[in-house]
């Protein structure tokens, strides 16, 4: 007789591993990384590289020092086959002849997730509040577009202060910032307190 058909698993570790492999390979682009040992000079936080093929402005560069220390930088200026890289961690200990530089082909992106809400991070996006590592849902370009002010919610809820000069001539909406100008001897603290409690 014929061999019995085995049921296809609908759950469990086999399916989970397959779905994870598909998720990893989905929308994945392979880009070659080019490594150079053509550092021609170091000036302050800047490293100058010669004979670089197609360097791009704002591209991220990983530097490996002779002792194995790794640092990161960003291309600030491109002139032909020459690239100027700003090293984020400083340039002390960089040997022009033995330091290798890897161009990633990508710009600086920061991992984002809803788990970041309420957390504290340093300038590189790494948590400094001793909380757990944040698993990224997406990686966004740090040079994002500014918010269009016309897309903001229009303030409509008026606050009545009971002060006729403010309510009649310069009304205040909830969420709006307003300056209170005053001179010495006038009751500006009382006015500010009165508005603040509304």
N, C-alpha and C positions, 0 to 999 in steps of 0.2 A: 503494500500500500504506500500511499504518498505520506511524506513526513508532515506531521502536524504544524500548522502555521503558528509562530510565536506571536503573542500580542505586542503591538507597538506601544512602548511606554508613553504614557501621557503626562507623567510628572516624575519627580524624583531627580537625583543628581545627574543622570544621563541627559535629560532634557535641559536641565539648568545649565550644564556645561556647554551644550550645543548652542543654546540661546546666547550665552555669554560670548562664545566664539563669534557668532554672527554679529553681535553688538559691537565687538571690538573691530571687526573688519568692515562694518558698514561705514560709508563715507570716509574711508581712510585713504589718504593720499601719501604715497611714498616719494620723498624728495631726498636726493643725495646731499650729504653734508660734505663740504670741502674744508680740508684742514691745511693750514699754512704755517710755515716757520720763517716768515719773511718780515719780522718786526724790524723796522729801520730806525725807530726812535721811541723814547718815552719822555713825555713832557707833562709834569704834574699828573692829573688823573687820566691823561690821554696817551694812547698807544697808536703809533703810525705804522701801517702795514703797506708794503709794496707788492706789486705783481699779484693782485687779487682779481679773480675772474668775476665780473659782473657783481660787484658789491652793491647792496641796496641800502638806501637811507632808512634808518631806524631798525635795521636788522639786528637780531640778537647774536652775540658772539660769545663762545665759551673759551676761556683761556686756561691752558694747563701749564703750570710753572714746572721748572726742572725737578722740584721736590715732590711733585704730584698734587700740589694744591690746585684747586679749581676755582676760578673766578668768572664772573659774567660781566658783559659790557654791551654797549649799543653803538651802532655806527652813527656818528654825528655828521660826518661830511664825506662825500665821495668826489674824487677828482680823477677821472680816467680809471686806471687800475690801482689807484692809491685810496686807502680808506683810513679815516681817523675814528678810533673807537674810544668811547669813554668807559672806563672800567668802574663798575659800581663799588667794588670793595677796596679801591685804591691800587696804586701801581708799585708799592714797595716790594722789592724782591723779584721783580720781573727782569729776566735776563733776555736781552734782545736776540741772542743767538740760539737759546735753548727753549724758549717759550713757544708752544704751539697754540694756534688760534683756529677754532672750528666755527665756521659760519653756518648757522642753523637754517637759513632761508626763511625764517619766520620773524614776526615782530613781537614785541612784548605783549603778552596776554595775561590776564588775571583770572584765576578760577573763581567762579561764582556759584552760590547755592543758597537756598532759603535758610540753611543751617548757619549762615553767616550773621543773621539778624541778632543783634544784641551782643556780638563778640567784639574783641579788640584785636587789631592787626597792626603790623608795622608797615612801613612804606612799600615793602615788597609783597605785601599780601599774606604774610605768614602770621599765624595766630600768636599773640604774646600774652594771652590771659590764662595760660596754663590749662586751657580746655582741650578737648579732643581735636584731632586733625579733621578738617572739613573736607568731605568728599565732594569734588566739583561736579555740578550738573552741566556746566558749560564753561568755555574759556572765551572771555570777551576782550577785545582790543581796548587797551587803556586810553587810547586816543579817540574815544567815542564822540559822537556828535552832541553838541549842547542841546539842552531842552528848549523846545520852542515855547516862548512865553504865551503865545496864543492858545496853546493846548492846555494851559492851566485852568483849573476850575475858577470861574468868575466869582468873586466874593459877593454874596447877596444878603447875608444875614447881618443887618445893621445893629450896632450896639448903641443904645440910648444912654448917654452919660448923665443926662440931667443938666448939663452945662450948655446953655443956649448957643453960645459962640461956637462950640464944637459941633453940636447936633445940627444946627442950621446952616453953617457955612463950610464945615469940613468934617462931614460925618465919617464915622469909623465903622468898618466891617470886621466881623470876626475873622481872626487869622491875619489881619493886616498889621504891619509895623508902622508906628507913627512916632515922630519926634515930638517932644514937649519942650518948647523954648521958653525960657523964663529969665528973669533978672533977679539980682540979690534982693531979698526981703519979700518976694512974692511967694504965695503958697503953692509952689510947684510940687512939693512932696505930697501934699494933701490931694491935689488934682490927680497925680499919678496913682496914689493909693486908691482913690475913689474909682478910677477907670479900671484898675487891676482887679477889683473885687466884683466887677460886673459879670 
